[in-house]
Amino acid sequence: MSLSPATPSYSQLVASDEWRQEATEWIEDTVDRLGYRVRGPVTQPRIRPWSTQLVVPTDHGTLWFKAPCAPMRFEPALQQLLARLLPGLVAAPVAVDVVRGWMLTADHGRLLADDDAAAGDDLRDLIGVAARAQRELVAHREELLATGLPDCSPSTIPERFDQLLDALASLPPQLPSHLEAAEADRFRSRRSELVDACAAMEESQFPVTFQHGDLHLKNAYRSSETIRLFDFGDAQWAAAVEVLAVPHAIASQGQDGPSWSELVAEYLGAWDLDHTAFGIAWNASHFTHSVNRAFTWWRSLQSATEEEWQQWGDAPLAHLREMMRP
């Protein structure tokens, strides 16, 4: 696990005229095969170190083109599989190119985050939907991993932890997330606790399954009154309860909305497990999710520019430091 900056960087690549022409040609050919017609200019509203989107106006409504960076190129194939396994919870892409990691999807309309009045109820409902999806996907490990979904199950974490420490220590000192030797030693002093947490997670009544990775109201919408999930670039095969890390952060902000205990009750209701089992797994996730989330951020920045590292590069170490909390 090492940082080998790409030349050009991902964001420079997807901002180039050559790449835009190639992507636009694929979009136009694909839309034509579907019997649609492009009705207006294809625009590029956002470029990030990990993905870019193009907006495609057509005579059948707006389509969205997404191209993830290389480490997250599994997303189109993953969404295609999830739509087959969870047809009520994930919409099938309009078209995919699994080799290049390109995907066209229909416009979702309003997101759950767009409805302030229903935000509390929507977050509870979203927790229940995510839990039901996880239960359905427990038996589909091999299919999911075959898409390129990262295997971040508890047994893989100690080695990944060691690799992350080495990788962050190798960053140039001027970059965020550079790990100083003294802090690296403090991390290593907690390694045995991490190993114990991984063992506890493996013995937990909660299984290892699909983990969305970034579960919040901007990554879900309603279709025919059913909540559907999207944006799977941060997804992993991991301990089930790690999906609650982002909702926990939201509930901890103290704003109007459901309490953490209400979200946990919703999650446990979908699993039919008790608070004791949850407590064991949740305490273990304090260690496991810290490593897995740091790993996601590390992957997302592999072809970032130095300026992008300055903007987003504190995330890998910041998430890893979560395991150091008392």
N, C-alpha and C positions, 0 to 999 in steps of 0.2 A: 504494500500500500504506500505509494509514493506520489508526490506531486510532480507531474511532467507537463508544464504549461504548453498548451497547443499553440501552434502558429499557422494560421491566425487563431485567435481565441474563438470560442463558440459564438459570442455576441458579434464579433467582427465578421465571422463567416456568414451568419444569417442576415446581417445588414448589407452584405455585398450585392451588387447588381446581378452577378452570376448566379448566386444562390436564389435570389428572389425570382429570377427568370426560370430557373429549374423548378422551383416550387410552384410558381404560377402555371407553368405548362402542365405539371401533373394535376393541379387543381382543375384547369380547364378541360383536360382530357377526361378526368374522372367525372366531372359534372356533365360533360357531353354524353358519356356512356350511360349516365343515369337518366338521360332525357331532359336534363335541366338546361338553363341558359344563364350565364353570368350577366347580371344587370347592373353594371357600374364598376368602378375601380376596386381592385383588391387592395386593402389597406393593412398596415402592420402596426397595431396600436401599442404593442409592448414587446420589449426584448429583455430577457433576464439571462443570467449566466447559465440557467438550467433549462430554459424553454423559450419559445416565441410563438405568437399566435398571429394568424392572418384572418381578416374578416372578409367573407365572400358573399356579396349580395347576389341572390339568384331569383328567378321567377317562381321558385318554391320556398322562398324565405331565406333568411340569413343562415349561412353555414360558417363554421369555425374550423380553421386549419390549425393544428398544433404539431410542433416539431420539438421534441425534447432533446437535451444534450445526450451524448453517447451513453453515459452510465444509466440514464433513465429511458433509454430507447425501447424498453420493454412495455411501456404504457399502452400503446395501441393494441398490441396482441393481448395484453392483460384485460383491457376493457372489452375487447371482443369476446374473450372467454367468459368474463363475469356476466356479460349480457346474456350469454347462453345458459349459464348456471343459475343466474338470478334475474330472470327476465322482467320481473316486476319491480326490481330495485335499481337496475342499471340499464341505461339505454344503449342499444347497439350503435357503434359508429356508422356513419353513412358509408365510409370507405376507409381502408387502411393500406399502408405500405409497410409491412412488418420489418422488412430489411432496412429501410431508411428510418423507420420509426415515425412515419407521418400518419396523420389521422384527420379525417373530416367528420365533424359532428353537427347535428342540428342545433340551432339556438335553443337554449333552455328556458328563455323567458325570465321571469322574476325568480331570484334566488330566495331561499328562506331568510337570508340576512336583509332582504329588502322590505320585510314586513315587521316593523318595530313592534307593533301591537301584539304580535303572536310569537315574539322571539322566545319567551320562556317556554311556552307549550311546544314550540318547534324544536327547541334543543332537547327537551325530554323525549319527544317523538323520534328525533334523530338518533338518540342513544339506543332506543329500542330497535330501530331499523338496523343499526350497525351490529347490534348483538345478534339479531336474527340472521343477518348475512353471515356473520362469523360461524354460527351453528351450522348453517347449510354448507359452509366451505371446509369444515374440518376434514371431510373425507376426500378432498380434492387436492391434496398437497402436491402430488407429482405433476398434475396438469398445470397448476399455478406456477410452480417453479420452472416448468418447461418454457414459460413465456419470458423468463429472465427475471421474474420477481425475486428479490434478494432473500436468501434464507438467513434470517436473523433469529432463529430459534435459540432457546437458552443454552444449549450445548455448544453453540458456535461463538458465544459472546466473549469468554475469557481470551481466546486467541485474537479476536477482533479488538478487544481492549488493548492488548499488547501492541498490536499493529498501529492503532490510533495514537498511542503514546509516542511510538517511534516516528510516525508521520508528522505529528504536530511539533515534535522536537526538531524535525528537519526543516521546518518552514523558516524562511529568512526572518531574522529578528524584527524587521520593520513591518512584517505582516501581522494582522490580528490572528489570534489563535496560536501564535508561536509559544511553545511550551518550554519554560525555563527548567533547568535541571532540578532545582529545589522543589518546584511544584510537581514535576514528574515523580520524584521520590515519594511525595505525599500521596499521589495517586497509587503508586505501587504498594504503599503500606496498607491500602484498603483492598488489595486484590483478593485476599482470602475471603473477605466479606462478600465481594462480588461473586466469587465461586460458590459460596454458600447460598447466595440469593438465586443463582442459576439452578442449583440443585433443588431448592425449595420450589422454584417455578416449575421444574420438570415433574415434581411430585404433586403439584397442585391439582385440585379438581377442575380447574379451568384449563382448557386445552391450548395447544399451540395451533394457530389458525391464521386466516387472513387478517391483516391489521392495516386499516386505511392509511394511517400515518399522519393525517392532518384533518381530523374530523371537526368541522365547525360549520356555521350556517352559510358561509360563502361557497361551500363545496357540496351543496345539496339544493334541491328544488322540488316543487310539487308538480306532478303530472297526473291528471285525473284523480286528484286528492291523495295520491300516493307519493311519499317521499322517495326521491331517487338520488343516488350518490354519483359523484363524478370527481375528476382530478385525482388520479391514482399514481402520480409520479413519486410520491413519498411512501407508497405502500411497501409492506414487508410481510414475510411469513414469520410470525413472532407470537409471543405470549398474548393471549386474548385481551387481558386487562390493560395492556399498553395502549389500546385504542382510546382509553379514557384520559390520557395525559393532557391532551389539548382541552377537552371539556372541563377538566379539573382546573386548569389555568384560567379558563373563562369564569367558572364559578367562584374562584378565589379573588376575582377582581372586586367583588363586593357590590356590583351593580344590580339593578332590579333584574330578577330572573330566578330560575330554580336554584335551590341550595344544592350543595354537593351531596347531602344525604338523599335528596329527591332524585338526583341523577343516578346515584348508586342503586337506589331502590328500583328504578326503571331498568337498569342493566341486569340486576339480579333477577328481576321478574322474568326476563327473557331467557335466562339460563336455568331458573329453578334451583339456584344454589343459595346457601345462607351467608350471613355476614362473616362468619368465622373463616370460611373458605376464601371469601373475598379479601379479608384482612391479610391473610397470609400471602396471597398473590400480589395484592397491591403494595405491601411493604417490600416484597422482592423486586417489584417493577421500579422502585426508587433507584435501584442499581441497573437493572437490565435495560430499561427504556433510555436512561442517560447515555449508555453506550450506543444503543441502536439509533437514537436520534442524532447523536454526534456523527455517526457513520453516514446517515442520509445527507447531512449538510456537507460533509467532506466530499462525498460523491458529486453533489450538485455544483461544487466549485472547482472541479478538476480542470476545466478549461476556461476559468475566469481570468480576466485581466487583473493587473495589480490594483487598478482603481476599483474594480468590483470586489476584490478581496478587502479593500479598505472599507467598502460599504457594507458588505454582508459577512465578511470573514471572521467576525468574532463568534459566530454561531456554533461552530464545532466545539470549541473549548468551553463556551458558556453552557452548552448542554451537558458536556462531560462533567463539568463542575457540579451539576445537580446531584451526582452520587456522593459528593463530599459533604452535603448538608447533614447536620446532626440528626 
